Amino acid sequence: MKTPPDEPLQSRRTFVRTMTLGAAVLGSSGAGGLAAEVAELTKGGERRPGVVLMGLGLYSRGELAPAFEHTKLCRLAGVITGDRDKGLKWSRYLGFPERNIWSYESMHEIAGNPEVDIVYVVTPNGLHAEHTVKAALAGKHVICEKPMANTVAECDAMLAACAKSNVQLSIGYRLHYDPFHIELDRLAREKDFGSLTRLSGEHSWTFRSRAWRIEKSLSGGGPLMDVGIYVIQAACRAAMAQPVAITARVLPKTRPELFNEVEETIEWTMEFPGGVTCEASSSYNRDANNFRAEGARGWIRFDPAYAYRGIEVETSRGRLNYPAVPQQALHMDDFSTCVLTGRKTPVSGLMGRDHLRVIEAIYKSAAEGGRRMALA
């Protein structure tokens, strides 16, 4: 579901109509036993943690802002934006006070502000490190959109800043809270289909015009950084491990005038412990959204696999049916329980760093003609 360009925010009514909280997710261990925690933490009517959105682009206005209709434990407390007029529109539409509109230059003023507990960084990839460090130095917990940063070195700086300020860092891996992907975790863990050893996946979409996502300084790369990372996350969940080796290649560009800074299409193989392999690809020149995991006694296939809603899954035993859930709301509520209780987020900055290590190895293998890259 995309936000029409002439609408400042997705219709609340539309979002509410299409989203239904799934009891299977709220009560699952994969979502952190969220229902029980929320019930316990809210029974006394305590103030809900305040979240500030940093960056008011399409994802913030089309997905994150409407998600606050479904959060049980946190609330939208304000915004950080380079456009104050836009911030004022958000304030009037969503009901937070105008005093809680900050610019990127004035965001240090959130330090000591009791209305702000969490900063959600939704700026371009190349700014994630700078903005996460600033939020951490202000003493605020951070959710940072994926990919965590452009480089592993930037990830290390983010982790160090959060550790120094004693705040938690979570990465925007919303699919950790989706019931279909939670079922993938269960199948991997309990081996209903045997060990899932043959994995494959692709996430691609057709990119038509110049934007920050193909400017390397802001994006860090092309489709691999943008959507290919979803395949990496799914494969790591199915394998219950990180890759031990990578082989990759970049395909010839069909539109070199557009993709003059980043790859257009990339393919890679991930090797995991125990002989598990994943064949993966990502492109800005075709449309695909799938993942498959196969064991000796069965298989599971997602298509689409990584969507905000409308995920469809078939298995060797039949079709899976779960209610639609507000993935982003579940993530923000789960992180709020972490902030209130000290529990560690299951989608941590360390996970984000692990995925950047894989991405760096993919790019290095491709740059060196497909040489197999071992990951220590």
C-alpha positions in Angstrom: 0.0 0.0 0.0 1.6 3.3 -1.1 0.8 6.7 0.0 -0.5 8.9 -2.8 1.9 11.7 -3.5 -0.7 14.4 -3.0 -1.7 13.1 0.5 0.5 14.1 3.4 -0.2 10.9 5.3 -1.9 7.6 4.6 -5.6 7.6 5.5 -6.1 6.4 9.1 -9.4 4.8 8.1 -7.7 2.8 5.3 -4.9 1.6 7.6 -7.3 0.6 10.4 -9.5 -1.3 7.9 -6.6 -3.3 6.5 -4.7 -4.0 9.7 -5.9 -6.5 12.4 -3.8 -7.4 15.4 -2.9 -11.0 15.2 -3.3 -12.9 18.5 -0.9 -15.5 17.1 1.8 -12.9 17.0 1.0 -11.0 20.1 1.1 -14.2 22.1 4.1 -15.7 20.4 7.6 -16.1 21.9 8.9 -14.9 18.6 7.4 -11.5 19.2 8.7 -11.4 22.7 5.5 -12.5 24.5 4.3 -9.0 23.7 0.7 -9.3 24.7 1.6 -10.3 28.3 4.3 -7.7 28.6 2.0 -4.9 27.3 -0.8 -6.0 29.7 1.5 -5.9 32.7 3.2 -2.6 31.8 0.0 -0.7 31.0 -2.2 -2.0 33.9 -1.3 1.0 36.1 -1.9 3.6 33.4 1.7 4.7 33.3 2.9 7.2 30.7 3.6 5.5 27.4 7.2 5.9 26.0 7.4 8.7 23.4 8.8 8.1 20.0 10.2 10.8 17.7 10.3 10.1 14.0 13.5 11.4 12.4 12.9 11.9 8.7 9.4 12.3 7.2 9.7 10.6 3.9 7.4 8.0 2.3 8.0 5.2 4.8 7.4 7.5 7.8 4.2 9.0 6.5 2.9 5.9 4.8 3.7 3.2 7.4 5.2 4.4 10.6 2.8 7.3 11.4 -0.3 5.2 10.8 1.2 2.4 12.9 0.7 4.5 16.0 -3.0 3.8 15.6 -2.1 0.3 16.7 0.6 0.7 19.3 -0.4 -0.3 22.8 2.6 0.9 24.7 4.2 3.8 22.8 3.1 7.0 21.2 4.3 9.5 18.6 5.8 12.4 20.6 7.3 14.5 17.9 9.4 14.7 14.7 12.8 15.7 13.5 12.7 17.2 10.0 14.5 19.5 7.7 11.1 21.1 6.7 9.4 22.9 9.6 6.3 23.5 7.6 6.0 19.7 7.1 6.5 19.3 10.8 3.7 21.7 11.6 1.3 19.7 9.3 2.2 16.5 11.1 1.7 18.2 14.5 -1.8 19.4 13.5 -2.7 16.1 11.9 -1.4 13.8 14.6 -1.8 15.9 17.7 1.7 16.3 19.2 2.7 19.7 20.4 4.5 22.1 18.1 7.3 22.4 20.6 8.2 18.8 19.7 9.3 19.7 16.2 13.1 19.8 15.9 15.4 20.3 12.9 18.5 18.1 12.3 20.6 21.0 13.7 18.5 21.4 16.9 17.9 17.8 17.7 20.4 18.0 20.5 17.6 19.8 22.4 15.8 16.5 23.0 18.4 15.7 25.6 16.8 15.7 29.0 13.3 16.1 27.4 11.1 13.7 29.4 8.6 13.5 26.5 11.1 11.7 24.3 12.3 8.1 25.0 13.0 6.7 21.6 14.3 8.3 18.3 13.3 6.3 15.2 15.9 7.1 12.4 14.3 7.0 9.0 16.8 9.1 7.0 18.9 7.8 4.0 21.3 5.0 4.8 24.4 7.2 4.6 23.0 9.4 7.4 22.1 6.6 9.8 25.4 6.6 11.6 25.5 10.3 12.2 21.9 10.5 13.3 22.0 7.5 15.5 25.1 8.8 17.3 23.4 12.1 17.8 20.3 10.5 19.3 22.4 8.3 21.6 24.5 11.2 22.8 21.2 12.9 23.7 20.5 9.9 25.9 17.7 8.5 23.8 17.1 4.9 22.8 17.2 4.3 19.0 15.4 2.4 16.3 17.3 2.7 13.0 15.9 1.6 9.7 17.7 -1.0 7.7 20.3 -1.3 6.5 21.9 -0.2 9.7 24.5 1.9 7.9 26.7 2.0 4.8 29.7 0.2 6.3 30.7 -2.0 9.2 32.9 0.8 10.5 29.8 3.0 10.8 27.9 0.2 12.6 30.8 0.0 15.1 30.6 3.8 15.8 26.8 3.5 16.3 27.2 0.6 18.7 29.9 2.4 20.6 27.8 5.6 21.0 24.8 3.6 22.3 27.0 1.6 24.7 28.6 4.8 26.0 25.2 6.4 26.6 23.7 3.2 28.0 20.9 3.2 25.5 19.5 0.3 23.3 19.8 0.2 19.5 17.2 -1.7 17.5 17.1 -2.1 13.7 13.9 -1.8 11.7 13.5 -5.5 10.9 9.7 -5.5 11.0 9.5 -9.0 9.6 10.7 -10.4 12.9 7.2 -9.7 14.2 5.3 -11.2 11.2 3.5 -14.5 11.9 4.6 -16.1 8.6 8.3 -15.4 9.4 7.8 -16.5 13.0 6.6 -19.8 11.6 9.8 -20.0 9.5 11.8 -19.6 12.8 9.8 -22.4 14.3 10.3 -24.7 11.4 14.0 -24.1 11.5 14.2 -24.6 15.3 12.0 -27.6 15.6 13.0 -29.2 12.2 9.5 -30.2 11.2 10.8 -30.5 7.6 14.2 -31.6 8.7 17.1 -29.2 8.7 16.4 -26.4 6.1 19.5 -26.8 3.9 18.4 -25.6 0.5 17.4 -21.9 0.5 16.7 -19.4 -2.2 15.3 -15.9 -2.4 15.0 -12.7 -4.4 13.8 -9.2 -3.7 13.8 -6.9 -6.7 11.8 -4.0 -8.1 11.9 -1.8 -11.1 13.6 1.5 -10.4 12.7 4.1 -13.0 14.1 7.6 -12.1 17.0 9.1 -10.2 16.7 9.3 -6.4 18.9 9.1 -3.4 18.7 5.3 -3.4 21.1 5.1 -6.4 23.4 7.8 -5.1 26.2 5.8 -3.5 27.1 8.3 -0.8 23.6 8.2 0.6 22.6 4.6 -0.2 25.8 2.7 0.2 24.9 0.6 -2.9 22.0 -0.4 -5.1 19.3 -3.1 -4.7 21.4 -5.2 -2.3 21.4 -2.5 0.3 17.8 -1.5 -0.4 15.9 -4.7 -0.5 18.4 -7.6 -1.0 19.1 -7.3 2.7 15.7 -8.9 3.3 16.9 -12.1 1.6 20.0 -12.1 3.9 17.8 -11.8 7.0 15.4 -14.6 5.9 18.3 -16.9 5.1 20.0 -16.3 8.4 16.7 -17.1 10.2 16.2 -20.3 8.2 19.8 -21.4 8.8 19.8 -20.2 12.4 23.3 -18.9 11.7 25.4 -16.4 9.9 27.1 -17.2 6.6 30.6 -18.7 6.6 31.4 -17.8 3.0 30.1 -15.7 0.1 30.4 -15.8 -3.7 28.8 -13.1 -5.8 28.7 -11.4 -9.2 27.2 -8.2 -10.6 25.3 -8.6 -13.9 25.9 -6.3 -16.8 23.8 -3.1 -16.7 21.0 -2.5 -19.1 20.6 1.1 -18.0 24.2 2.3 -17.2 23.2 6.0 -17.6 20.8 5.6 -14.6 22.8 3.1 -12.5 26.1 4.9 -12.9 27.0 4.7 -9.2 25.5 1.4 -8.0 24.8 -2.1 -9.2 21.6 -2.7 -11.2 21.4 -6.5 -10.6 23.5 -8.7 -8.2 23.4 -12.4 -7.5 25.2 -14.2 -4.6 25.5 -17.5 -2.9 25.7 -17.8 0.9 27.2 -20.8 2.6 26.2 -21.6 6.1 27.5 -24.1 8.7 26.3 -27.7 8.1 26.2 -27.5 4.3 23.3 -25.1 4.2 23.3 -22.9 1.1 21.2 -20.0 -0.2 21.0 -18.8 -3.8 20.0 -15.1 -3.7 19.5 -12.1 -6.0 18.4 -8.5 -6.1 17.7 -6.2 -8.9 16.4 -2.7 -9.8 15.4 -4.0 -13.3 12.7 -6.6 -12.5 10.0 -7.4 -10.0 10.3 -10.3 -7.6 9.5 -10.9 -3.9 10.1 -14.5 -2.8 11.9 -16.9 -0.4 12.0 -20.7 -0.3 13.5 -23.1 2.3 13.6 -26.8 1.8 14.5 -29.7 4.1 14.5 -33.5 3.6 10.9 -33.8 4.7 9.2 -30.7 3.3 9.4 -27.1 2.1 8.0 -23.6 2.7 7.7 -20.9 0.1 6.9 -17.2 0.5 5.6 -15.2 -2.4 5.4 -12.3 -1.7 7.8 -12.8 1.1 8.8 -9.3 2.4 5.7 -7.2 2.1 4.2 -4.9 4.7 1.0 -6.9 4.3 -0.4 -9.5 2.0 2.4 -12.1 2.5 1.4 -15.5 1.1 2.9 -18.8 2.1 2.6 -22.3 0.8 4.2 -25.4 2.4 4.5 -29.0 1.4 1.6 -29.6 3.9 -0.6 -26.8 2.5 -1.2 -23.1 2.6 -0.6 -21.1 5.8 -3.2 -18.5 6.9 -2.5 -15.9 9.5 -4.2 -12.6 10.1 -2.6 -9.4 8.9 -0.6 -7.7 11.6 0.8 -4.1 11.9 4.5 -5.2 11.7 5.8 -1.7 12.6 3.5 -1.2 15.5 4.5 -4.6 17.0 8.2 -3.7 16.6 7.8 -0.3 18.3 5.8 -1.8 21.1 8.3 -4.6 21.6 11.2 -2.1 21.7 9.2 0.0 24.2 9.0 -3.0 26.5 12.8 -3.3 26.2 13.2 0.3 27.1 10.9 -0.1 30.2 12.2 -3.4 31.4 15.8 -3.6 30.3 15.2 -6.6 28.1 17.4 -6.7 25.1 15.8 -6.2 21.7 15.8 -9.3 19.5 16.6 -7.1 16.5 19.7 -5.4 17.8 22.4 -3.3 16.3 24.7 -6.4 16.5 22.3 -8.1 14.1 22.4 -5.1 11.8 26.2 -5.2 11.9 26.3 -8.9 11.1 24.2 -8.2 8.0 26.5 -5.4 6.9 29.5 -7.8 7.2 27.7 -10.1 4.7 26.9 -7.2 2.4 30.5 -6.0 2.4 31.6 -9.6 1.6 29.1 -9.8 -1.3 30.4 -6.6 -2.8 34.0 -7.6 -2.4 33.4 -11.0 -4.0 31.7 -9.4 -6.9 34.4 -6.8 -7.3 37.0 -9.6 -7.4 35.4 -11.6 -10.1 33.3 -13.9 -7.9 36.1 -15.0 -5.6 34.8 -17.0 -2.7 35.0 -14.9 0.5 35.3 -16.6 3.8 33.7 -14.9 6.8 35.6 -15.5 10.0 
